[in-house]
Amino acid sequence: MNFYQKEIKLKSYKRGFHLITNEILNACEEIGNIKIGTLQVFIKHTSAGLTINENADPTVRLDFESHINVMVPENQPYYKHDYEGSDDMPAHIKSSLMGVSVQIPITNGQLNLGVWQGVYLCEHRNNASGRSIVITAFGN
């Protein structure tokens, strides 16, 4: 079994949901060496997340942002952790709800995603800098 791991820093994205599948593939060309395996992507932050969903229609990503902001609103009187602004605590909650890692099967040197699936960066902060992700590919 072979293991490959890289840590990359993504460019800064505005708040919202952003496709990063191509950035992951460009950073880990070793995926092509794996016939059967797994890709794990992990984000090293507590106010952003990762998920897999629709990669074709950009309105899906807009709807994700609109809906999660209704689910986890800013400026709630019960929030104690607001040192970095009104988006601070909601960003932590959203990160936990979305998750900080995804796993994708690798088949014959390619990610075995569905036709309409892509990896999203879920950016929950208004003014975040680039996010660091760890990409680990392993298999035979």
C-alpha positions as CSV (number, residue, x, y, z in Angstrom):
1,M,0.0,0.0,0.0
2,N,1.2,3.5,-0.8
3,F,0.6,6.7,1.2
4,Y,0.9,10.2,-0.1
5,Q,0.2,13.3,2.0
6,K,0.4,17.0,1.3
7,E,-0.7,20.1,3.1
8,I,-1.7,23.1,1.0
9,K,-3.0,26.5,1.7
10,L,-6.1,27.4,-0.3
11,K,-6.5,31.0,-1.6
12,S,-8.8,33.2,0.4
13,Y,-12.5,32.8,-0.3
14,K,-15.3,35.0,0.7
15,R,-17.9,33.7,3.0
16,G,-20.0,30.9,1.4
17,F,-19.6,27.5,-0.2
18,H,-16.9,27.0,-2.9
19,L,-15.9,24.1,-5.1
20,I,-12.3,23.1,-4.4
21,T,-12.2,19.7,-6.2
22,N,-9.8,20.9,-8.9
23,E,-7.4,22.5,-6.3
24,I,-7.3,19.1,-4.5
25,L,-6.6,17.2,-7.7
26,N,-3.9,19.7,-8.8
27,A,-2.2,19.4,-5.5
28,C,-2.2,15.6,-5.3
29,E,-1.3,14.2,-8.7
30,E,-0.3,10.9,-7.0
31,I,-3.9,9.9,-7.0
32,G,-3.2,8.7,-10.5
33,N,-0.9,6.1,-9.1
34,I,-3.6,4.4,-7.1
35,K,-5.9,1.7,-8.6
36,I,-8.0,1.1,-5.4
37,G,-7.8,3.5,-2.4
38,T,-9.1,6.4,-0.5
39,L,-8.6,10.2,-0.5
40,Q,-9.1,12.0,2.8
41,V,-9.2,15.8,2.9
42,F,-9.0,17.5,6.3
43,I,-9.3,21.2,7.1
44,K,-7.2,22.5,9.9
45,H,-9.6,25.2,11.1
46,T,-12.5,25.5,13.5
47,S,-14.5,28.1,11.6
48,A,-14.7,26.4,8.2
49,G,-15.7,23.0,7.0
50,L,-15.8,20.6,4.1
51,T,-18.6,18.7,2.4
52,I,-19.5,17.0,-0.8
53,N,-22.4,18.1,-2.9
54,E,-23.7,19.4,-6.3
55,N,-20.9,20.6,-8.6
56,A,-22.9,21.8,-11.6
57,D,-25.5,24.4,-10.5
58,P,-23.9,27.3,-8.5
59,T,-27.3,28.2,-7.0
60,V,-27.0,25.1,-4.8
61,R,-24.0,26.7,-3.1
62,L,-26.0,29.9,-2.6
63,D,-28.9,28.0,-1.1
64,F,-26.5,26.2,1.3
65,E,-25.2,29.6,2.5
66,S,-28.7,31.0,2.9
67,H,-30.1,28.0,4.7
68,I,-27.2,27.5,7.1
69,N,-27.4,31.2,8.1
70,V,-31.1,30.7,9.0
71,M,-30.2,27.5,11.0
72,V,-27.3,29.3,12.8
73,P,-27.9,33.0,13.0
74,E,-25.5,35.7,14.1
75,N,-26.0,38.1,17.1
76,Q,-27.8,35.6,19.4
77,P,-27.9,37.0,23.0
78,Y,-26.9,33.6,24.4
79,Y,-23.5,33.5,22.5
80,K,-20.6,34.2,24.9
81,H,-17.8,33.6,22.4
82,D,-17.8,36.7,20.2
83,Y,-14.3,38.0,20.6
84,E,-13.7,38.1,16.8
85,G,-17.1,39.5,15.8
86,S,-20.7,38.5,15.3
87,D,-19.7,35.7,12.8
88,D,-17.3,34.1,15.3
89,M,-19.4,31.6,17.3
90,P,-21.8,30.9,14.4
91,A,-18.8,29.9,12.3
92,H,-17.7,27.4,14.9
93,I,-21.1,25.8,15.1
94,K,-21.4,25.7,11.3
95,S,-18.0,24.0,11.1
96,S,-19.1,21.3,13.5
97,L,-22.4,20.8,11.6
98,M,-20.7,20.5,8.2
99,G,-17.7,18.6,9.4
100,V,-14.0,19.1,8.9
101,S,-13.1,16.1,6.6
102,V,-14.4,14.1,3.6
103,Q,-13.4,10.7,2.3
104,I,-13.6,9.8,-1.4
105,P,-12.9,6.4,-3.0
106,I,-10.1,6.3,-5.6
107,T,-10.8,3.9,-8.5
108,N,-8.3,3.4,-11.3
109,G,-6.4,6.6,-10.5
110,Q,-9.5,8.9,-10.3
111,L,-11.8,10.2,-7.6
112,N,-14.9,8.0,-7.7
113,L,-17.4,10.8,-7.2
114,G,-20.8,10.9,-8.7
115,V,-21.3,12.8,-11.9
116,W,-22.7,15.8,-10.1
117,Q,-20.5,15.7,-7.0
118,G,-17.7,18.0,-5.9
119,V,-15.8,18.9,-2.8
120,Y,-16.9,22.2,-1.1
121,L,-15.0,24.5,1.1
122,C,-17.6,25.8,3.6
123,E,-16.2,29.2,4.5
124,H,-18.1,30.6,7.5
125,R,-16.1,33.7,8.3
126,N,-16.6,37.1,6.8
127,N,-12.9,37.9,6.5
128,A,-11.0,34.6,6.6
129,S,-7.5,34.3,5.2
130,G,-6.5,31.2,3.1
131,R,-7.4,27.9,4.8
132,S,-5.0,25.0,5.2
133,I,-6.0,21.5,4.2
134,V,-4.3,18.2,4.5
135,I,-4.7,15.8,1.6
136,T,-4.0,12.1,2.2
137,A,-4.2,9.5,-0.6
138,F,-3.6,5.9,0.1
139,G,-4.1,2.6,-1.6
140,N,-2.7,0.1,-4.1
